[in-house]
Amino acid sequence: MRTGIRRVLVIDDDPSIREVAALALAAFGGHEVTTAGDGAEGVELARRVLPDAILLDVMMPTVDGPTVLARIRGVDALRDVPVVFLTAKVGAPDMSRLDGLGAVAVIPKPFDPVTLAQQLAHVLGWDA
């Protein structure tokens, strides 16, 4: 994996997922991680921190992941930031629905904290 600090924003309504993802990305990837507990907060934080990548939960109350992704794409400064969905729903119908939304990849939950940074690097081409 290429070295150097990258800013990753994790948007997930589950506090334990946010905490584990943040710790894993920092410890095993050396990333600077910011977290948001809902979609609206996530869009605001993304505007402020201008992350290098966003890990986005698909199913959240109030504003779901696909809606958050659409809002992020509507912000000029965030338009090209790669977004990777996190989801517990990984069946074929769910995957084909997510494929057309513009995320770079989908990482299934539960994820392995030890390999999360490596998975993210791989799908984003950071390990090249």
C-alpha positions as YAML, in Angstrom:
chain: A
units: angstrom
residues:
- id: 1
  name: MET
  ca: [0.00, 0.00, 0.00]
- id: 2
  name: ARG
  ca: [1.26, 3.46, -0.83]
- id: 3
  name: THR
  ca: [2.32, 5.38, 2.23]
- id: 4
  name: GLY
  ca: [1.14, 8.85, 3.09]
- id: 5
  name: ILE
  ca: [-1.76, 10.12, 5.08]
- id: 6
  name: ARG
  ca: [-5.10, 10.13, 3.35]
- id: 7
  name: ARG
  ca: [-8.28, 11.63, 4.78]
- id: 8
  name: VAL
  ca: [-11.13, 9.13, 4.98]
- id: 9
  name: LEU
  ca: [-14.66, 10.03, 6.06]
- id: 10
  name: VAL
  ca: [-16.78, 7.23, 7.53]
- id: 11
  name: ILE
  ca: [-20.53, 7.88, 7.51]
- id: 12
  name: ASP
  ca: [-22.53, 5.27, 9.43]
- id: 13
  name: ASP
  ca: [-25.39, 5.51, 11.92]
- id: 14
  name: ASP
  ca: [-23.99, 2.66, 14.06]
- id: 15
  name: PRO
  ca: [-21.49, 4.08, 16.59]
- id: 16
  name: SER
  ca: [-19.66, 0.75, 16.95]
- id: 17
  name: ILE
  ca: [-19.15, 0.45, 13.17]
- id: 18
  name: ARG
  ca: [-17.85, 4.04, 13.03]
- id: 19
  name: GLU
  ca: [-15.45, 3.43, 15.89]
- id: 20
  name: VAL
  ca: [-14.10, 0.11, 14.60]
- id: 21
  name: ALA
  ca: [-13.72, 1.46, 11.05]
- id: 22
  name: ALA
  ca: [-11.95, 4.61, 12.27]
- id: 23
  name: LEU
  ca: [-9.56, 2.66, 14.50]
- id: 24
  name: ALA
  ca: [-8.84, 0.10, 11.77]
- id: 25
  name: LEU
  ca: [-8.22, 2.69, 9.04]
- id: 26
  name: ALA
  ca: [-5.94, 4.70, 11.32]
- id: 27
  name: ALA
  ca: [-4.04, 1.76, 12.82]
- id: 28
  name: PHE
  ca: [-3.65, -0.44, 9.73]
- id: 29
  name: GLY
  ca: [-3.73, 2.20, 6.99]
- id: 30
  name: GLY
  ca: [-2.25, 5.26, 8.66]
- id: 31
  name: HIS
  ca: [-5.23, 7.32, 7.54]
- id: 32
  name: GLU
  ca: [-6.67, 10.44, 9.13]
- id: 33
  name: VAL
  ca: [-10.28, 9.46, 9.81]
- id: 34
  name: THR
  ca: [-13.33, 11.62, 10.45]
- id: 35
  name: THR
  ca: [-16.70, 10.09, 11.28]
- id: 36
  name: ALA
  ca: [-20.32, 11.16, 10.94]
- id: 37
  name: GLY
  ca: [-23.36, 9.53, 12.51]
- id: 38
  name: ASP
  ca: [-25.87, 10.42, 9.81]
- id: 39
  name: GLY
  ca: [-26.10, 11.49, 6.21]
- id: 40
  name: ALA
  ca: [-26.69, 15.20, 6.75]
- id: 41
  name: GLU
  ca: [-23.72, 15.45, 9.13]
- id: 42
  name: GLY
  ca: [-21.66, 13.43, 6.66]
- id: 43
  name: VAL
  ca: [-22.29, 15.82, 3.78]
- id: 44
  name: GLU
  ca: [-21.38, 18.80, 5.99]
- id: 45
  name: LEU
  ca: [-18.19, 17.14, 7.22]
- id: 46
  name: ALA
  ca: [-17.24, 16.15, 3.68]
- id: 47
  name: ARG
  ca: [-17.50, 19.81, 2.65]
- id: 48
  name: ARG
  ca: [-15.22, 20.82, 5.52]
- id: 49
  name: VAL
  ca: [-12.56, 18.11, 5.46]
- id: 50
  name: LEU
  ca: [-12.51, 17.38, 1.71]
- id: 51
  name: PRO
  ca: [-11.71, 13.70, 2.21]
- id: 52
  name: ASP
  ca: [-9.70, 11.56, -0.17]
- id: 53
  name: ALA
  ca: [-12.38, 8.84, 0.14]
- id: 54
  name: ILE
  ca: [-15.72, 8.24, 1.84]
- id: 55
  name: LEU
  ca: [-16.96, 4.98, 3.37]
- id: 56
  name: LEU
  ca: [-20.76, 5.29, 3.33]
- id: 57
  name: ASP
  ca: [-23.37, 3.11, 5.00]
- id: 58
  name: VAL
  ca: [-26.24, 2.26, 2.66]
- id: 59
  name: MET
  ca: [-29.06, 1.93, 5.18]
- id: 60
  name: MET
  ca: [-29.39, 4.85, 7.57]
- id: 61
  name: PRO
  ca: [-32.49, 6.46, 9.03]
- id: 62
  name: THR
  ca: [-33.67, 9.83, 7.68]
- id: 63
  name: VAL
  ca: [-31.13, 10.16, 4.83]
- id: 64
  name: ASP
  ca: [-29.90, 6.88, 3.33]
- id: 65
  name: GLY
  ca: [-26.55, 6.26, 1.66]
- id: 66
  name: PRO
  ca: [-27.72, 6.59, -1.96]
- id: 67
  name: THR
  ca: [-29.28, 9.98, -1.13]
- id: 68
  name: VAL
  ca: [-26.08, 11.08, 0.61]
- id: 69
  name: LEU
  ca: [-24.07, 10.01, -2.43]
- id: 70
  name: ALA
  ca: [-26.31, 12.08, -4.71]
- id: 71
  name: ARG
  ca: [-25.88, 15.11, -2.43]
- id: 72
  name: ILE
  ca: [-22.10, 14.66, -2.36]
- id: 73
  name: ARG
  ca: [-22.01, 14.48, -6.17]
- id: 74
  name: GLY
  ca: [-23.90, 17.77, -6.25]
- id: 75
  name: VAL
  ca: [-21.03, 19.59, -4.49]
- id: 76
  name: ASP
  ca: [-18.34, 20.67, -6.96]
- id: 77
  name: ALA
  ca: [-15.45, 20.15, -4.52]
- id: 78
  name: LEU
  ca: [-16.66, 16.60, -3.74]
- id: 79
  name: ARG
  ca: [-17.81, 15.46, -7.17]
- id: 80
  name: ASP
  ca: [-14.74, 13.27, -7.80]
- id: 81
  name: VAL
  ca: [-14.20, 11.97, -4.26]
- id: 82
  name: PRO
  ca: [-14.46, 8.16, -4.43]
- id: 83
  name: VAL
  ca: [-17.28, 6.70, -2.35]
- id: 84
  name: VAL
  ca: [-17.35, 3.09, -1.17]
- id: 85
  name: PHE
  ca: [-20.59, 1.72, 0.20]
- id: 86
  name: LEU
  ca: [-20.67, -0.31, 3.42]
- id: 87
  name: THR
  ca: [-23.65, -2.64, 3.62]
- id: 88
  name: ALA
  ca: [-24.94, -5.76, 5.30]
- id: 89
  name: LYS
  ca: [-27.14, -6.47, 2.25]
- id: 90
  name: VAL
  ca: [-24.95, -8.15, -0.33]
- id: 91
  name: GLY
  ca: [-27.43, -10.28, -2.28]
- id: 92
  name: ALA
  ca: [-27.52, -10.08, -6.09]
- id: 93
  name: PRO
  ca: [-30.56, -7.72, -6.26]
- id: 94
  name: ASP
  ca: [-28.99, -5.37, -3.71]
- id: 95
  name: MET
  ca: [-25.63, -5.36, -5.48]
- id: 96
  name: SER
  ca: [-27.12, -4.61, -8.89]
- id: 97
  name: ARG
  ca: [-29.14, -1.75, -7.38]
- id: 98
  name: LEU
  ca: [-26.01, -0.29, -5.79]
- id: 99
  name: ASP
  ca: [-23.87, -0.78, -8.90]
- id: 100
  name: GLY
  ca: [-25.69, 1.91, -10.83]
- id: 101
  name: LEU
  ca: [-25.44, 4.60, -8.16]
- id: 102
  name: GLY
  ca: [-21.88, 5.75, -8.79]
- id: 103
  name: ALA
  ca: [-19.98, 4.28, -5.84]
- id: 104
  name: VAL
  ca: [-16.56, 2.81, -6.62]
- id: 105
  name: ALA
  ca: [-17.21, -0.43, -4.73]
- id: 106
  name: VAL
  ca: [-19.16, -2.13, -1.97]
- id: 107
  name: ILE
  ca: [-17.55, -3.53, 1.16]
- id: 108
  name: PRO
  ca: [-19.84, -5.96, 2.99]
- id: 109
  name: LYS
  ca: [-20.57, -5.79, 6.68]
- id: 110
  name: PRO
  ca: [-19.37, -7.21, 8.88]
- id: 111
  name: PHE
  ca: [-15.91, -6.32, 7.64]
- id: 112
  name: ASP
  ca: [-12.61, -7.53, 9.03]
- id: 113
  name: PRO
  ca: [-11.00, -4.57, 10.84]
- id: 114
  name: VAL
  ca: [-7.52, -5.97, 10.20]
- id: 115
  name: THR
  ca: [-8.02, -5.95, 6.42]
- id: 116
  name: LEU
  ca: [-10.36, -2.94, 6.00]
- id: 117
  name: ALA
  ca: [-7.58, -0.47, 5.13]
- id: 118
  name: GLN
  ca: [-6.14, -2.97, 2.65]
- id: 119
  name: GLN
  ca: [-9.59, -3.56, 1.07]
- id: 120
  name: LEU
  ca: [-10.14, 0.17, 0.73]
- id: 121
  name: ALA
  ca: [-6.69, 0.68, -0.78]
- id: 122
  name: HIS
  ca: [-7.31, -2.12, -3.25]
- id: 123
  name: VAL
  ca: [-10.70, -0.87, -4.52]
- id: 124
  name: LEU
  ca: [-9.38, 2.69, -4.81]
- id: 125
  name: GLY
  ca: [-6.12, 1.74, -6.46]
- id: 126
  name: TRP
  ca: [-4.10, 3.12, -3.57]
- id: 127
  name: ASP
  ca: [-2.03, -0.06, -3.40]
- id: 128
  name: ALA
  ca: [-0.63, 0.34, -6.91]
...
